[in-house]
């Protein structure tokens, strides 16, 4: 497992245990990602979302939200999950917010094997 992925899993596990979200910016500030950092972070989150979905687990990548004020993941998060067949594309922000709130509840209460 790569160092950035291991650190990402550790950050997400702490956030999950404390029942809070992290912003993309917070993760970019702590993860050793090559430039362009946001693209690398997005790819790690996409891979993690696909992995969790394959396992039938709640999506830990849902813990990462935009700092822009919506407290939702970026639109690319939803688009990727829809293209991967993991979720249906939310029709509007209200639908996205509802799905996200439900997914966070699942993440907060799920015990991931290995603690991360």
C-alpha positions in Angstrom: 0.0 0.0 0.0 1.4 3.4 -0.9 2.3 5.9 1.8 -0.3 8.5 0.6 -3.1 5.8 0.6 -2.1 4.6 4.1 -2.1 8.2 5.4 -5.4 8.9 3.7 -7.0 5.8 5.4 -5.6 6.9 8.7 -7.0 10.4 8.3 -10.4 9.1 7.3 -10.5 6.6 10.1 -9.9 9.3 12.7 -12.6 11.5 11.1 -15.0 8.5 11.1 -14.3 7.8 14.7 -14.8 11.4 15.7 -17.9 11.6 13.4 -16.8 14.5 11.3 -15.8 15.2 7.8 -12.6 16.5 6.3 -12.1 19.0 3.5 -10.1 18.3 0.4 -7.8 21.2 1.5 -7.2 19.5 4.9 -6.1 16.3 3.2 -4.0 18.1 0.6 -2.1 19.8 3.5 -1.2 16.5 5.1 -0.8 14.0 2.3 2.5 13.7 0.4 1.0 13.9 -3.1 2.9 15.0 -6.2 1.6 17.9 -8.2 -1.2 18.3 -9.2 -2.2 17.3 -5.7 -6.0 17.6 -6.2 -5.9 15.2 -9.2 -4.0 12.6 -7.2 -6.3 13.0 -4.2 -9.4 12.7 -6.4 -8.0 9.5 -7.9 -7.2 8.0 -4.5 -10.7 8.8 -3.3 -12.2 7.3 -6.5 -10.2 4.1 -6.0 -11.2 3.9 -2.3 -14.9 4.4 -3.2 -14.7 1.6 -5.8 -13.0 -0.6 -3.3 -15.5 0.0 -0.6 -18.4 -0.5 -3.0 -17.0 -3.8 -4.2 -16.8 -4.9 -0.5 -20.4 -3.8 0.1 -19.1 -1.2 2.6 -20.2 2.4 3.2 -18.0 4.8 1.1 -15.3 6.3 3.3 -14.6 8.8 0.5 -17.9 10.4 1.4 -16.1 11.8 4.5 -14.3 14.3 2.2 -16.2 17.5 1.4 -15.6 20.8 -0.3 -14.7 23.8 1.9 -16.8 26.0 -0.4 -19.7 25.9 2.0 -21.9 23.2 0.7 -20.4 20.6 3.0 -20.8 18.1 0.1 -18.2 16.3 -1.9 -17.3 17.9 -5.2 -19.6 17.2 -8.1 -16.9 15.0 -9.7 -17.3 12.6 -6.7 -21.0 12.0 -7.6 -20.2 11.9 -11.3 -17.5 9.2 -10.8 -19.7 7.1 -8.6 -22.5 7.3 -11.1 -20.2 6.4 -14.0 -18.9 3.5 -12.0 -22.4 2.3 -11.4 -22.1 2.7 -7.7 -24.9 5.2 -7.3 -27.4 7.0 -9.5 -26.5 10.5 -10.3 -28.4 12.9 -7.9 -30.7 15.1 -9.8 -30.0 18.2 -7.7 -28.2 19.5 -4.6 -31.1 18.4 -2.3 -30.9 14.8 -3.6 -27.1 14.9 -3.3 -27.3 16.2 0.3 -29.9 13.5 1.2 -27.7 10.7 -0.2 -24.6 12.2 1.5 -26.2 12.5 4.9 -27.4 8.9 4.7 -24.0 7.6 3.6 -22.2 9.5 6.4 -24.5 7.8 8.9 -23.5 4.5 7.5 -19.8 5.4 7.5 -19.9 6.6 11.1 -21.5 3.4 12.4 -19.7 0.8 10.3 -16.7 -1.2 11.6 -14.2 -1.4 8.8 -12.0 -4.5 9.0 -8.5 -3.7 10.1 -9.6 -0.4 11.6 -9.0 1.5 8.4 
